[in-house]
Amino acid sequence: MTGNLIRNAETIAEIFKRACERRELLILVTPYLRFESSFLKVDGAEIHVAATMGREDALYGLRSAGLKMRFPHSVSFLEAPTELRGFGMADGRKTLRLALPEELQEEDHRGAYRVEHVGRVPVTFSTPRYDLVMGTLVDISTTGARIFSTRDFAEGELQPGEDMAVTIPLTESIRINAKVKFRHVHGRMFGVEYRPQLDDHVLHPLSRWVFERREEDLERMARRGVETSARSGGGRPVAAVPTGLILVSGDAGLEATLQDLLGGLQPLHRIAPTMPALKEACTQKPALVLYHVPSLSLDERRRLKTLVETLQGRVPFLLLGTGVEGGALLELGGELKAAVSIVFNPERATFFQRLVQGVLRRTYEGGESPMAPVESGAP
């Protein structure tokens, strides 16, 4: 996201106050996961947002140095780093307490995001000569739209900068009746800019709708990145990209559970928690190593540290605890620089699957070198 950086404390406070009054949508993003929520309340240096996930999912998914929030604001979108401070209550709802950001990154609205897949939306517009014409919506943003006319335009009929009027019934709740400035024409297709800016009662729901469509597009692109990084156009594995998951564990039952859960993402192979087995397995350049942590005893910590240090910075890894305390596991993961640290719970298997997908996407969607140092951070 590029654009202006907002650092004025009063401006930031006012933006969040208004977002809470509107119960505005926001997306919480880590390097590996996304959660949808909504603003509820500003409380000093903290913001309460709706807890749309369980307590454990929030702890393991949002306790990340890379946590950010994204949300619509007027004609633009804002993004800011934050951190999970804890849990609370607001308006009778369970909340996540997030740190109030000290700065906001504003997307440059000269390049406002355009939604191109709008379905069949009829448009009525009047030309500068007050001819009423029908058309269909081509794409739309928070600052303007492109429209396809049902008839040709005479030479000189439309001139850049002229005033027009449009009616766009985008959804049942978003209906745009606005004055616009004509900007360009190509054949029957032309572009308009809302001038003056849309009224708030239309702009806010439109901005939220566009924001949701953009987030859906980002999610689709992220999933596609995981799929295409593992396979070439011909459907064969790409030699340059690591594939396969290695489970370092002596627990055959855990292997069977993870095969059912993760086997569709990547081939999974279990090895004994020994140095020779790990070194041999990693000559095959796996995509991810899952270290099983059945205990947090001093001996187990030492053994795990030795295994991790041998390959650290060459293969991304996560710590997968069973029967251990979550906070202590997160602390250990931070010390060892694990991409993710999580206590496995079969009831939260889908969340764990999404987490692994996120680690793979983050690591390989950019086409990184197979054994290059991997950026990792402990949630």
N, C-alpha and C positions, 0 to 999 in steps of 0.2 A: 504494500500500500504506500503510495507516494502522495505528497501534498504538504499542507501546512502543519506545523507543530504548535499545539496550544499548550502554553505553560502558565497562563494567568490563573491563579488559584480561585479568584472570584468567578471567572468565566467557567472554569471546570465545575465548581460547585453548582452553578446555575444550570449547566447542562445536565448534571446528574439529578438535580432536583426536578427538572421538567421530565426527565426520563422516568423517574419514579412516579410522578403524577399521572403519566400516561400508561403506567405499567408496561413500559416499552420492552420489546423482545431484545434479548441479547444472546450471543453465542459465546460460550467459554471454550477456549481452544488451548490444548497443550500440543507439544510436538507429535503426540500420538492419538489423541482423542478429541472429540467435540461433544459438547453438551448444550442443549437449548434451555434457556431459562428466561426470567423476566425480572425487571427491577421492581423493588418494593419500597425501600426506605433508605434514606441517608442518615447515618448515626455517627456524627463526629467525623473521624478519619476512616470510617468504614461504610460499606454499602451492603445492605441486605438484599439478596436476590433469592428467588424461589428455589428451594431444594428439589430439583426434578429427578434426582437420583438418590440411591440409598447412602447411608453414612459411610459405609465401607468403600463403595464406588467413588464417592467424593474424595475420601482420604487417599486412595490409591491412584485415582485418575487425575486429581487436581493439585496434589502436593508436588508441584513441578516448578522449577526455576523458570520454565518457559511459558507459564500460564498467561494468557491474554484474554481480553474481552473484546468483542466486536458488536457494534449495534448501529442502527440507522439514526441519523440526526439531520433533520431538514432535508436538503437536496443531496446530502453526502452521507458517508459512513465513517464511523470513528473506530479507532483501535487503540488499546492501551495495555501495557503490562500491569499485572496485579498479582496478588497472592492470597491463598486461602488462610484466613485468620481463625476460623472455627465455625461453630454452628449457633443458630439463634432462633428467634421467633419474631414475626412481624405480621400484624393484622390476622392473628390466629393461624398463620402458616409457618411451617418449618422453613428455615432459611439457611443459606450459606453466607457467612460474613467475609466479605472481600475487602482488601485494602483499597482505599480511595486513591486512584492514580494521581501522580503529580504532573503528568503530561498526557496529552491525547494526540494521536496522529490522525489528521483529517485527510481523507481521500480527496485528490484534486478533482473538484466537480466539473472542471472543464472537460474531463474525460469520463463523465458519469456513466456508470455501468448500464448497458442496454440489454433488456430482456428480449430475445429474439423469438423464443418459442411461446407465443402468446395465444395460440389457437385462432379460431375465426372470430374476430371482434369487429363488428360493423362500426363505421365511423361516419358521422355527418359533419361536413364543414362548409363554410361560406367563403367564397373567393372575395378579393378586395372589391369586386363589382357587385357583391351581395348575391351572387348566384349560389343556390343551395345544391350541393353535390354529395353523393354517397361514395364511400370508399371502404377499405379494410385496413386494419392496423398491421403494420409490418414489424415494428419493434417500438419499445417505449422505455424511457428512463425517468428520473425525477426532474429532469430539466427540459425534456422535449419528446418528440415522437416522430416516426416516419410512417407515412400513409400511402396506400396505393389507391389511386382514383379510378372510378368506374368509367371515366371518359378522358379523352385527350384534352390537353390545354392548347389554346391558341397561342401563337407566338407573341410574347410580351404580356400574356395574361397574368403571369405571376412574376413579381420582381422582388429580389431579396430586400428584406426590411419592411415589406408591406404588412399591414395588420390583417389578420384573419380571425375566425372563431371556429372552434372545434367542439364536438361532443363525442366522448369516448366512454362507452359503458363497459369498462374493463372487467368488473365483477359485480355481483349483486350489491356489494357495499362500497365499491369504488367507482364513482361516475364523475368523469371530468367534463365540465362545461367551462371552457376557458378562452380568453383572448390569447392569441399567439402571434409571433412574428414569423413570417415565411423566411426560410433560410436558403434552400436550394431545391432544384427539381431536375430529375433525369427521367425523361419519358413521362410515364404516368405516376412515378414515385417521387414524393417530395418530403422535405423535412421541415419541422416547425419547432420553435422554442417557446416555452410558456413565458409570456411577458404581459403583465407582471407575473412574478412567481406565484404558484398556486397557493390558495388559502390553506391555512393549517389544517382545517377539518378534512381537506382532500389530500394535502401533501403528506401528512403523517401516515395515514394508512397506505398510500401509494409507496412511500419510502420503505415501509415495513415489507410490503409485498415484493418490491424489487430486491430488497435485501435477502428475503427468503429464497427467491429464485437464484440469486447469486450464490448463496451458501449451498444450495442443492447442486449447482454446477460445479462448485469447488469440490464437493464430496464425490461427485461422479468422476471428476478428473483424478482425484486421489485414489479411488478404487481402481481406475483404469491404469494408473501408474504401477500398482502392485501387480496387476495381471500382466501387463506388457513387459515389466522388468524380468519376469520369470520365463517368458516365452518369446520367441521370434515370430515374425509374420507367418512363417510356415508351420508354426505350432511346435517347434522343437526347442529344447532348452538352449539358452544363449550361453556359450561357453564362458564368456567374460563375466557373467553375473553369478554370484554364489547362489546355490539352491540347497534346500534341505534344512531341517531342524534337528539339532543334536540335544537329546535329554541326558544330562549327566546325573544318573541316579541308579540306585540298586533296587528300586521299587518297580516290579513288573506290573503291578496293578495300576500305578500312576501312568505308566506307559500306555496301557490299554485305554485308559480314560482320555488321554491326550491324543491318541490315534483317532478316536472317534471325533474329537473336537477340532483338531488342527490338521488332520490328514488331508483334508480338502484344500488347505492353503499351500502346504509344502510337505514333501515326504518327511516323516519323523523317524528317527533311529535312536534307540537308547544304548548308552555305553556305561560301563562301570565307572564309578568316581575315582579313577586312578590316572596318574600322569601319562603313562604310556598309551592308554586307551584314548585319552583326550587328544594327545599329539597326533596319533594315527588318524583319528576321525577328522581332525582339522586340516589334514593334507588334502581332503576333498573339498575344501573351501565352503563350509556350510554358511547359510544365510544368517543363522541365529543359534546361539547356544543357550539352553535353559538349564541352569544349575539348580538342582533340587536341594532345598535346605530343610531337612527333617528335624533339625535341632539347632539351637543357638548357644550350645556349650562352647567353652573355650577351645577344646580340641577340634570341634566342628568348624569354628571360625578360622582357626589356623590352617586346617586342611583346605578349606574353601579359598582362603587368601592365596595359598600356594598355587592352586589350580587356576585361579583367575589371573594372577600376575604373569603367568607363563604366556598367555595369549592376549593380554590386555592391549587395547589399541589396534588389534588386527581383526578381531571378530566381535561383533556386538553381542551382548549377553544380557540375560535377565535373571533375577533371583526368584525362585518359585518355592515359597515356604509351605509346609504342611504341619499343622499342630504347633505353630510358633506364634509369638505375639507380634502383631502387625507393626507397632511403633518401633520395636527393636529391629525388625527386619528392614524397615525403611532407613533406619540409622546405619545399618550395616551396608545397605545398597549405596547410600551416599558415600560411605568410606571407600567402597570398592569401585565407585563410578559405574554402577549398573545402569543400563538404559531404563529398566523398570524393576521394581521390587514389589511383590504381591504375595499374599497368603492365598493359596488356591482353595476355592470353595465351589464344589460342584453346582450349587444352587445359583452361582453367579458365573456360570460357564460362558454365557454369551458375552458378558462384559470382558472376560479374559480373552476370548477369541478376538474381539474388537481391538483389545490392547496389543496383541501380537500383530494383527494386521497393521496397526498404526506404526509399530516399530519397524516393520518391513517396509512400509511405504516411506517413512521418514528417511530410512537408511539408503534405499535403493532407487527411489523414483527419479532422482537426479542423475542416475547412471554413474555412481561413484565407482572408483577402482575397487576390485574385489577385496583386497586386503588392506585398503587404505585406513588410516585412523578414523574411528567413528566418533562423531559427536555424541555424547551421552550425558544425561543428567539424572539425578535421583529425584523421583517424585517425593 
